[in-house]
Amino acid sequence: MGKQEDFVLRALEERDVRFVRLWFTDVLGFLKSVAVAPAELEGAFSEGIGFDGSAIEGFARVYEADMLAMPDPATFQILPWRGEGPATARMFCDIVMPDGSPSYADPRHVLKRTLSKAADQGFTFYTHPEIEFYLFKEQPVPGGEPVPVDRSGYFDHTAQSMGADFRREAITMLEAMGISVEFSHHEGGPGQQEIDLRYADALTTADNVMTFRTVIREVALSQDIWATFMPKPFTTHPGSGMHTHVSLFEGDRNAFFEAGAEYQLSKTGRQFIAGVLRHASEISVVTNQWVNSYKRLMFGGEAPSYICWGHNNRSAMIRVPMYKPDKGQSTRIELRTVDAACNPYLAFAVVLAAGMKGIEEGYDLPREAEDDVWALTERERKSLGIEPLPKSLSEAIAVAEHSELLAETLGEHVFDFFLRNKRAEWEEYRGQVSVFERDRMLPVV
Amino acid sequence: MSRSATTKGDLLRLGFRDPEAATVALAALGESRAPLLALLGRTADPDEALAGLVRLADVVDDRDRLLRALAEDEGTAMRLLCVLGASEALSDHLVRHPAHWHELADSRLGSTRPAAWAVREGLLLAVGADPQDRSPVATRPDAEAVDALRVEYRRVLLRLAARDLSHHLGVDDAAAELSDLAAGTLEAALAVARARVGADAGLARLGVVAMGKCGGHELNYVSDVDVIFVHGAASEDGAGDDVALRVATQLASQLIRVCSDHTGEGTIWPVDAALRPEGKAGPLVRTIASHRGYYERWAKTWEFQALLKARAVAGDLALAGEFVEMTRPMVWSAAERDGFVEDTQAMRRRVIEHIPAKEAERQLKLGEGGLRDVEFAVQLLQLVHGRADERIRPSTTLSALAELTRGGYVGREDGEALHEAYSFLRTLEHRIQLHRLRRTHVVPEDEVALRRIGRSMGYLKDPVGILDTTWQHHRREVRRLHEKLFYRPLLSAVARIPGDDARLSTEAAEERLAALGYVDPPGALRHLEALTAGVSRAAQIQRTLLPVLLGWFADAPDPDAGLFGFRRISESLGSTPWYLSTLRDEGQVAERLARLLATSRYATDLLEREPQGVRMLGGDLHPLGAEALTEEMLATSSRHEQPEAAVLSVRGVRRRELLRIAAGDLLGLTDVADVGAGLSRLTDATLEATLAVAQRAVATQRGLDAAPTRMAIVAMGRYGGFELSYGSDADVLFVHDPEPGADAQEAASYAQAVALELRRLLALPGPDPALEVDADLRPEGRQGPLVRTLDSYAAYYAKWSKVWEAQALLRADPVVGDRELLGRFAELIDPLRYPPDGISADDVLEVRRVKARVDEERLPRGADPHTHLKLGRGGLADIEWTVQLLQMRYAGAVPGLRTSRTLEALAAAREAGLVDEDDAAVLQQAWRRVSRVRNAVTLVRGKPSDELPRDIRERAAVAAVLGYPPGSSDAMVNDQLRYTRLARAVVERVFWET
């Protein structure tokens, strides 16, 4: 056992922790938790906690249900929302097989594998997500239309704003868990909020996104409101995305930065963008994994529908932000497709894999899109070589099924399970009769 | 000596490399040179020694006295020249401080070890501190004191080096003196630190505990000095705790700086406090109570291993001693702590898996067979066994090794050999470091340096060559250290070895086996006992073999099974004269045997039934050709009258060959295609010989002189395709052709009897895996007659043949029995299986329909459709049907497709452009991969299976057979899924044409 395990065991004593929640994430991105008493933790560090993998969505082939959760001591945190008295702590886990080999079904392992492939080439991958979500007055009721907590708009500052209070408490709690918040404000839709997390390596960020989603929902519950990361809860209001800024570092050097190059963007950076663009349709099923995700992507505004990049072009799928002089280390690109209901481990893994592919194969960066792509005609876009992203989950699945990049990155087990699950979701959705149809047809036919 | 005597030749003979320069230098020394020549010839580097002497003579105030002393006192001359010849750094020191040459004139150097207290006193006086004071404080100005400490340190070092180089000091003595010097230096450095801290210094007690080599009293010439600081308040009232902490921290960090700072007089060595609780993140100093709290609750096994070396050396010795006393019991109870076994296993792996160092080959410390190996292994044994036995607790490696040997924990000869090897390697390290006083553990590669080092160790003739041979010899000893230290002593626990009074207790042996990865130590001990009990020669040989085997077992997937299998084989071979001597004398046989036994149940079963097979492991493991096999089987069966006995002998040969193929496969020597071909050829030969026996038997039974009909056997299915696996049945068709004039009824009855007899003989219970002969693919299946005439086949195929039968015939390979009949059978079926214009569109649809039904129906209940090897997604059936459909459609036009073998047909299809390059490559790789996995599963489990093992240990073993490193069984599954997914995509396109 190393120093970090020691630290955790000591902290348990000092902080009077009564329960430790061991967290892991299923293939679809839902958080799973198992509580252990501190006394069991020492054993958990060396041997892991056994559980029945077949009970977890996407984990086990039925007959090999035995799996072990191995807590990662570097992720130890005291949970701040349990009030006074004995504390509860949490740690993220890696999933391993009984012989100690890492499970290919574990999304965290998918990301770790992809990161270590990039590390073999000398790169570390940093991400910085801007997470949007809606706050509603009440818990969802089947068939009911949700009511937002306010009617404000982008950056509005309203006195006594529910949203502002909420953000303050949420941010306090996030900071208490060691998650730094960069920025927060009211977003475009009524009741819609945005909170930006600080830059960190992709594994930490993915853990943070999982924690973030939990914290936000906990805080909302404590204030008797409801928070959702659903990509597009209203037809008429903007959807919630998770614009993600990414960059690669080689040691201490930002590999995307090159002084004097156009937009200070290095060859590596350009190839990375080219890779993400070329494989955007294939990885779409992971970055935008729900039926509902594709509704966010079809109305323009902040959400992209076309595969292109631009400099400060908010209609482009990838935006290269304005370069700030003397900030070579902060050179990065912003990917605008990802939504907040993704599995962050898988999403970061596929984005990295696509970008790395661009670097390995030396892809050329296509022309920059200078105009608002929404304003172009279909024919103009064609002539500029701007392709659309998949328009529905079904289209995304069809492209993904033939993606070697996706299969290799996710691993065979996750690839297979994920696509099967998504196909089932699409089939179920296809059979639904919607309010839209009834409203259209009942009156006239 | 006259001038003419010192010719160039003389100088070269004495070991000079540059006689011209030497002549000039000698001239510069004038009169005194003559007696020096012989002494120079015994130094490490005569040229450097002479050059150094000239330099020194030029700077000394008393040149005449120096030269006279050299001429008149051989001892002085020898010490000075040895130092000058071996150490450039000390030569430089002498030139900087010429007066120090007088140090070497001290004749006590040859006989007397300097007392530790005297060394300490000298160092304290150098910085102006009072050695009698309990807390001495330096009084000289700071910079002066720091320099003076360095000069005094080197002065003592100079004396020590002279003792070491010219008075044959033992390496343990040299190391101990270096440790004393380090201890005194720490004391003097602390005195300087006290002066720096000023009046406050008195507010804290600070004890310095040496760890690592310095703690173990076995320091190098140049190395980090590891320490742990312990402090306490100067007054008892406890009021000044915070102050004491602050002051002690200041003192400790100043002490570190005094030793490691570079000044005009250089540096001494870095002081490293990283072994303290919490390492670099923890506080530099702690109180006894704080140390105790940490070690009681948080410390890990490796930290107790480190504490083994703890020794109070400087500062407040009472306090430092208290620390050592406090930690002692914890060190010796470390073995009782939770996780000790896991930790020791990890530590053992650390011994085996060396840090990949540059120049690993020439690394003395971390390389394979290096010093770290010995030190770790000794410490591990001390922790495991020192709990119960106080005698083996010394902190010095060589002393501990001696005690371990005396106590029976290590065999006597092994202990002595390791002792010698360790001493040699340490001496070598010392001599390398001494040259420039640099911290290095790499044996240099250049000739000059190697020559100097070799000569300094006394190899005056051929120094480079002898140094290298000796080094390699000792390295070999150390490399096999695990065998000697870990495994060999286990035997003494179970066998009373004559003449060895000290032995490992049963408990100690079980502890050790568990630490080595054996799941059932008592069972393992019973096997060891059974194998080595007694005074027989066999038991004696086993005692030398088993330590090595135990190590090989431990590195394989199932050590316990390996040992148990070995016991059974050894018991059944008993005193067979060749058995043990083969294992002992041919290392390859033993290693291969160990790997087979601890990996494969299939191979273990074969070996148990046929222990003679062990002998074969030393030879070529590639499958034999069919001709040689057939010849041997025919010959051996003809020596037996009884058909049962004859076929038993045939099956004996088969059993042996099965082992050859399995062993070649498991050891990675035989390619998967060769395994399939080898098994098929073996079946050919077995059937050929058995057919002859059966024909003879039936003819005898019926009193016939000559057979009424000619018989042949057509290989079908995977057998016909040269793709048999270990557990496969042999699919066949029997065909006969009555002799002209023979009665048709009689001929048919005879042929039927022969076929039945053949199947009976091969299915008889015997010591080998029975060969199941399956004729279900015959016309009309089980309803049809077992044997048909050629004409009957012709009539049937002309009238009734279905497309699936044509497909089955693609795999027909007429091989066994009457040649001429086989030829005619081939002529008969070729038009059927290779229709000139390909099969009809309707037939193509029919093939696809049948495949669709097979996919649905044949998969066993509960099998995973993704990973079933034969019928699963992208499995063997998928690939083979794809290739066969291409054959049926195009073999008429493409002659290359007319083959019974999948991979050959696939290659032909690719060449003919029927499948593109990439698709063909995908199918080929997947087919090979799945076949390999299928074979590996059978080998591991001992019985055939078409599924990946569900048992995690078996799956790990399959991964190991396939060459995956430990801990990647799920990676193996992932790869399997990838191969088959890609294959399925090709099958979708090429077979289903979707």
HADDOCK unambig.tbl for C-alpha pairs under 7 A between the chains (distance, minus, plus):
assign (segid A and resid 1 and name CA) (segid B and resid 300 and name CA) 6.90 0.50 0.50
assign (segid A and resid 3 and name CA) (segid B and resid 278 and name CA) 6.78 0.50 0.50
assign (segid A and resid 6 and name CA) (segid B and resid 298 and name CA) 6.26 0.50 0.50
assign (segid A and resid 63 and name CA) (segid B and resid 950 and name CA) 6.99 0.50 0.50
assign (segid A and resid 64 and name CA) (segid B and resid 950 and name CA) 6.42 0.50 0.50
assign (segid A and resid 98 and name CA) (segid B and resid 952 and name CA) 6.87 0.50 0.50
assign (segid A and resid 99 and name CA) (segid B and resid 952 and name CA) 6.49 0.50 0.50
assign (segid A and resid 99 and name CA) (segid B and resid 967 and name CA) 6.62 0.50 0.50
assign (segid A and resid 100 and name CA) (segid B and resid 967 and name CA) 5.76 0.50 0.50
assign (segid A and resid 101 and name CA) (segid B and resid 967 and name CA) 4.19 0.50 0.50
assign (segid A and resid 101 and name CA) (segid B and resid 968 and name CA) 5.10 0.50 0.50
assign (segid A and resid 101 and name CA) (segid B and resid 969 and name CA) 6.23 0.50 0.50
assign (segid A and resid 101 and name CA) (segid B and resid 970 and name CA) 6.41 0.50 0.50
assign (segid A and resid 102 and name CA) (segid B and resid 970 and name CA) 6.87 0.50 0.50
assign (segid A and resid 103 and name CA) (segid B and resid 970 and name CA) 6.08 0.50 0.50
assign (segid A and resid 104 and name CA) (segid B and resid 970 and name CA) 6.37 0.50 0.50
assign (segid A and resid 411 and name CA) (segid B and resid 974 and name CA) 6.44 0.50 0.50
assign (segid A and resid 412 and name CA) (segid B and resid 974 and name CA) 5.56 0.50 0.50
assign (segid A and resid 412 and name CA) (segid B and resid 977 and name CA) 5.84 0.50 0.50
assign (segid A and resid 412 and name CA) (segid B and resid 978 and name CA) 5.90 0.50 0.50
assign (segid A and resid 413 and name CA) (segid B and resid 974 and name CA) 6.83 0.50 0.50
